[in-house]
Structures are given as C-alpha cells and as structure tokens.
Amino acid sequence: MNSEKKSEIKEIRKALDTLNQHKFVRIYNSSFRLLGFQFLKGMAFGLGSVIGATIVVSFLISFLSQIEFIPIIGEFAKEIAVEIREELKQ
C-alpha cells in the first residue's frame, strides 16, 4: 500500500470514530434508548396532531356558523358554536 491510501484510510477511520461518538448513532445502538426515543417521538406527534386538529376544526366551525344562507350546514354549525360558547362560559 502506498502512503496516500494509508492516509485516506486513517481519515476514514477518524471520520467513523467521530460519527460513532455522535448522540444520534449512540441512541440507535441501544434497543432500550431507541424504544424510548420512538415512544417520545410518537407522543409528541400525537399531541401535535390533536392540538392542530382542534384548532382547524374550531376555525372551520366558526367560519361555517357565519354562513347562514346554507340552511343545513349553517344551522348545524351555529348550534355547535353555541354549544362551544356555553361550555367555555362554564
């Protein structure tokens, strides 16, 4: 082997050592850490989804309650908005 290839191999080893010391790689090397990380990730995703859906649905219902010229949708949304307002007052 010539000295150029040896220096390349040393650089590759150094890069791999640096990569193996990275926190992300250490998490994936342990099954328990990986399960814990994935659990927390799933919990955060679920909570974010619920909060986001709640906000979108509340804006949608608020918007639909303003539309009174569509008989079925307007009345339905208006009733839901009244129920929500009554719950917020209590």
C-alpha positions in Angstrom: 0.0 0.0 0.0 1.3 3.4 -0.8 1.3 6.2 1.7 -1.6 8.0 0.0 -4.0 5.1 0.6 -2.8 4.8 4.2 -3.6 8.4 4.9 -7.0 8.0 3.3 -7.8 5.0 5.5 -6.7 7.0 8.6 -9.0 9.8 7.6 -11.9 7.4 7.1 -11.2 5.8 10.5 -11.2 9.2 12.1 -14.4 10.1 10.4 -16.1 6.9 11.5 -14.9 7.4 15.1 -16.4 10.9 15.1 -19.6 9.5 13.6 -19.8 6.8 16.2 -19.5 9.3 19.0 -22.5 11.3 17.7 -25.5 11.2 20.0 -27.9 10.1 17.2 -25.8 7.0 16.5 -25.5 6.1 20.2 -29.3 6.2 20.5 -29.7 3.8 17.7 -27.0 1.4 19.0 -29.2 0.7 22.1 -32.6 -1.0 21.8 -33.9 0.5 25.0 -32.8 4.0 24.1 -34.3 3.5 20.6 -37.6 2.4 22.0 -37.7 5.3 24.5 -36.8 7.8 21.7 -39.5 6.4 19.4 -42.1 6.4 22.2 -41.4 10.1 23.0 -41.5 10.9 19.3 -44.9 9.2 18.9 -46.3 11.0 21.9 -45.1 14.4 20.6 -46.6 13.6 17.1 -49.9 12.5 18.7 -50.2 15.6 20.9 -49.3 17.9 18.0 -51.9 16.2 15.8 -54.7 16.6 18.4 -53.9 20.2 19.0 -53.6 21.0 15.3 -56.9 19.2 14.5 -58.7 21.0 17.4 -57.6 24.4 16.1 -58.5 23.6 12.5 -61.9 22.3 13.4 -62.7 25.2 15.7 -61.9 27.7 12.9 -63.9 25.7 10.4 -66.9 25.5 12.7 -66.6 29.2 13.5 -66.5 30.0 9.8 -69.4 27.8 9.0 -71.5 29.3 11.7 -71.3 32.6 9.9 -72.8 31.1 6.8 -76.5 31.2 7.4 -77.6 31.1 3.8 -76.9 27.4 3.5 -79.8 26.0 5.6 -78.4 22.7 6.8 -74.8 23.5 7.3 -75.3 27.0 8.7 -77.8 25.9 11.3 -75.7 22.8 12.3 -72.5 24.9 12.6 -74.4 27.6 14.5 -75.7 25.0 17.0 -72.2 23.7 17.5 -70.8 27.2 18.0 -73.5 27.9 20.7 -72.6 24.7 22.5 -68.9 25.5 22.5 -69.6 29.0 23.8 -71.8 27.6 26.6 -69.0 25.2 27.6 -66.4 28.0 27.6 -68.6 30.1 29.9 -68.9 27.3 32.5 
